[in-house]
Amino acid sequence: MGDPLTRQLNAATSLAGRVRETGRGLAAGAVKTAVLAGVAGAAGLAYGSWEKNQFGVRHEELAILPEGAEPFRILHLSDIHFIPGQRKKAEWLRSLDELNPDLVVNTGDNLSHRDAIDPLLDALKPLLNRPGVFVPGSNDYFAPRLKSPLAYFAGPSRQRKEPVALDWPRLRAGFGMSGWVDLTNRNQSLVFNRMRFDFSGMDDPHIERERFTGWPQGIAAGAAPSLRVGVVHAPYQRALDTLTEAGAELILSGHTHGGQVCIPGYGALVSNCDLPTWRARGLHDWESKGHTTPVNVSAGIGTSRFAPYRIACRPEAVMLELTAREG
């Protein structure tokens, strides 16, 4: 057995050996965990890069037109974030004309690069031959910037002090020359199939440029069946409240990208505004001071060029089939 000192030395040596073995095991486990995390992260980014090009069309039906009105089809586009060289996206945008919409509503953030205007207008050319209305988003005015995706968990993104300006006037002119109506902080009535649509649009609340200008004036009451439609890029609650309380019967918006990176079975983690995350995509009723209005929030078509991925949130255009209310 040996003397007590020898026994203590032997015990200490044995313990040190076990500690070394444990350390080796922990180190190996840490390395293994890091490798697995890296592989999972790379696989996630690869999947997200693939999913960002899996374009689709979400179809919705709303019985909100006056009794006896003919069905009306609105194609809602948002957050295209076009970049030169995006051939697949351009081909898909051209194909949307085959849906035969009666009206195109574009809720902004068309650009993600200063050289994107001409290829974007070319991709939208078939739809620009149809009636349309539009409002801008912040990424029509200013180029996106590189930032950590984790920053979105701290709240809505903010405009930097010295943003890089994009040529929004030229894009707006391209839309306007095609016949699309600019609703930036203005209102206008359009008539289709003996049905009057009263539009009121807002500039982007995300950069605090919105102003509500009311509904078109000077139209005799009862002159034609009508529908009030609000159009705004970012669905901040103050904008939705204003339009809903003013009597909007439909609101169209985008901006959220549907969360862009979502958890299957749960949904969006962020909305990049003060909209609850469960409303970051889809058709929902918005209530304010006793008024209720259906709001369609598009998950959008593109991404920032600095975050080119989507997970569990495929890009979309939305086809809204409006029908008459039941008597």
Number of C-alpha atoms within 10 A of each C-alpha: 5 7 7 9 9 11 12 12 11 12 12 12 12 12 12 12 12 12 12 12 12 12 12 12 12 12 12 12 12 12 12 12 12 12 12 12 12 12 12 12 12 12 12 15 17 13 15 21 16 15 18 22 20 16 17 14 16 15 12 15 12 16 13 17 21 17 13 12 17 15 14 18 19 19 24 28 26 32 32 25 23 26 23 16 10 14 12 11 21 20 12 16 22 15 14 18 18 9 12 14 20 16 18 22 21 27 32 28 30 29 32 26 19 18 14 20 24 13 17 22 18 14 21 20 16 15 24 20 12 16 17 24 23 27 26 27 28 25 22 26 19 22 19 23 15 9 11 9 10 8 10 16 12 9 13 14 14 10 13 10 6 7 12 12 13 22 16 19 11 12 21 18 13 16 20 16 11 16 15 23 21 20 21 22 19 18 22 17 18 15 12 12 10 13 18 16 18 21 24 26 31 27 26 27 20 21 13 9 13 18 17 18 13 19 21 15 10 6 9 7 8 7 10 14 16 20 18 20 23 29 32 31 31 32 29 20 16 13 21 25 19 16 28 26 16 15 17 25 20 22 25 25 29 29 30 26 28 30 25 29 19 17 13 10 7 9 19 24 18 24 26 25 20 15 17 14 17 16 21 28 25 16 18 15 14 18 14 15 8 7 16 18 22 18 25 24 27 28 27 32 27 28 22 22 17 13 16 16 23 27 20 20 24 25 26 26 22 22 21 19 18 18 19 16 13 10 6
